[in-house]
């Protein structure tokens, strides 16, 4: 059991972000088995180990039995507001006829420690976390959700911190009735992901970048970007379009109605927000649609509802440079998605499904898992290599599918794929069920 304790405390040490959304990651400051700081407590029956782990002093076994977390702060400086009000916090594995997990703290002076106190609730939550990690190690639990598959965690987090500082003022300036904390930081996260995705996906248009860039100097102004800009389908409050525009990226956000926020953005953003009802079943798009979907455009479908399944279709028919789709409500092409009614598309094998990082219990029997498998197989049918990411955003609907490479470069095969996709549109048009929403206001009138 002590081996499981070691696995569990390793998770706590190396992944503090699992316990607090305000902490992004941990980094090793130093690595030593001697000369411990004076702030590290001593125990008569234990000897300290790497990362303030302690093993039984009377044993040669280095498997730890105690983890002590000691905040490092300068004299006279307060603890970060999100940190428990303690000098030390310890997790202990206690052997015996029935092994137990125990937690001890040395609270700061005047810190309430009664059963209703914040520190008591925090300790219970941390102890529960330790138990879950240990149980997972004992039962060989394998995490089914993958993060940072497309963009490295450290690269994303470093840029996110800078972007958060640049745009956090939007929380105080929020014009909608929705929760600003959720929407502002969610769209900052999506914008951060897109900026890095584009940086690594397209030919650089400016000076070469390097690994020692100072993010405070806004190096993304010279990063690679989609050759024909972006199109934010169903842009809603327009926040994502605004953040990208403010950071120097070209593109449009379209929606069937203007939101209150639109008129409060700078003129540079307002010029990129358009009232438009795009009809993907139309054999000939309007001139405005054509300008939005010219070859090389990158399509963004963030909770785009009924336009979600159309995203890879439009990307193929209009020679897009790629797309990012974050599905929420399940729609097929012209009605709500039902697994028994939706047109199925070939799924290569079980490995393809495993690569989608759907999470859950692995059965993929839920309606949302089925919908995501359908979307992924549709993307493959449309000729896109399928990449999936669970985005680091404050939303339960954070699963994203990315298309940025075609499955082939052969001209005849690409033509065959295009014909296949055109057949999808023809069948939907013949059913006559798809209804384009009526724009609420004139185009560009917001």
Residue, then its C-alpha position, 0 to 999 in steps of 0.5 A: x500500500x505504501x507504493x500506492x501512497x508514493x504514487x498518490x503524493x507524486x500526483x499532488x507534488x507534480x500536479x497541483x493544478x488538479x486541486x486548484x484552477x488558480x495554479x497552472x503547474x509545478x516546477x522543480x526549483x532544486x533537487x537535493x538529498x542533503x542541506x534541507x532548508x531550515x523551514x523543513x520540519x524534522x521528525x524523530x522517526x523519519x528521514x527527509x527525501x526528495x521534495x520534502x518526502x520522508x521515509x522511515x528512519x529505521x528502514x533502508x526502503x526509500x518508499x515515502x510515508x510522509x509528504x510535507x508541503x511548506x510554502x516558500x515566502x519571503x519574510x514579511x510577505x503574505x501567502x498567496x490568497x489561494x494557498x491554505x493558511x498554514x506553515x506546513x501541511x502534511x500527508x501521512x501513510x500510517x501502517x497498522x492492522x488497518x492502514x490509514x491516511x492522515x493529514x496534519x497542519x501547522x496553521x498560521x496564527x489566528x486561523x480558524x480550524x473549527x469544523x465549519x472553517x475554510x481550512x477544515x474543508x480544504x483539508x478534507x478535500x485534499x485528503x479525499x484527493x489523496x485517497x482517490x489517487x491512491x485508489x486509482x494507483x491500486x486499481x491500475x486506473x488509466x486516465x482516458x482524457x489527454x491534455x496537451x496532445x497538440x500544444x505543449x502544456x508549458x508553452x500554452x500556460x506561459x502564453x495564457x498567463x500573458x494573455x490573461x493579464x492583457x485581457x482580464x479587464x474585460x471581466x469588469x467591462x462585461x456587457x452581457x447577463x452571462x457569467x463574465x469569469x467563465x466566458x472571458x477566461x474561456x475565450x482567452x484560453x481558446x484564443x491562446x490555443x489558436x495562436x499557438x496552433x497557427x504558429x506551429x501549423x503555417x509558414x511564418x510570414x515574419x522573422x523566425x521565432x525562437x525558444x527564448x522569446x519574451x512573451x511580454x514583447x508580443x512576439x505573436x505579431x510575427x508568428x505564422x497565421x492562417x493565410x486568409x484569416x479566420x471565420x468565427x461561426x456563430x460568434x455570439x458575444x464576439x469576445x473571441x473575435x475581439x481578442x484575436x483582432x486585438x492581438x493582430x489577427x485578421x478575420x470575421x465573426x458572424x452571427x444571426x444577431x448582434x449582441x450588446x457587447x458588439x457596440x462596446x468593442x473598439x471600432x477595429x473589432x466592430x468592423x469584423x463583427x457581421x450579422x449574417x445567416x450562413x446557409x451551408x446548403x446553398x449551391x452558390x453562397x452570397x458574395x459576403x459569404x464568399x469573402x468569409x470563406x475564401x480559400x485559406x480561411x481557418x474556420x472556428x466553430x465554438x459551440x456553434x450548435x447546428x453549424x457544428x457538423x457543417x464545419x468540416x464540410x465547409x472547410x472541404x468545399x471552400x478549401x479552408x486552411x483548417x478548422x477548430x470545432x468545440x461541440x456542445x449541443x448535438x446536431x446532425x445536418x438538419x435536426x437534433x442528433x440521434x444515433x439511430x437516425x444519423x447517417x453513419x460514416x466509416x470508423x477505421x478501427x478501435x485505435x481511431x476511437x481511442x485517439x479521440x480522448x473521449x474520457x468517461x468509463x471507456x465504453x463510449x456509450x453516452x450520447x455525447x461520446x457517440x456524437x463526438x465519434x460521429x463528428x470525428x468520422x465525418x471529419x475523416x469522411x471530409x478528408x481531414x486528418x483528425x486531431x483531438x484535444x481537451x482544452x484547458x478552459x473552464x467549461x465542461x464542453x472542452x473537447x475539441x476536434x482540429x483539422x489542419x491537414x488533408x488525408x492526401x495530397x493526390x489531386x484525384x483523391x482530393x477530387x473524389x473527397x470533394x464529390x463525396x462531400x458535395x453528395x452530403x450537401x445534396x442529400x440534405x438539400x433534397x430532404x428540405x429540413x435545414x432551415x437557415x435562421x433569419x438574420x435579426x438586423x442588416x448585415x454590418x448593422x450593429 
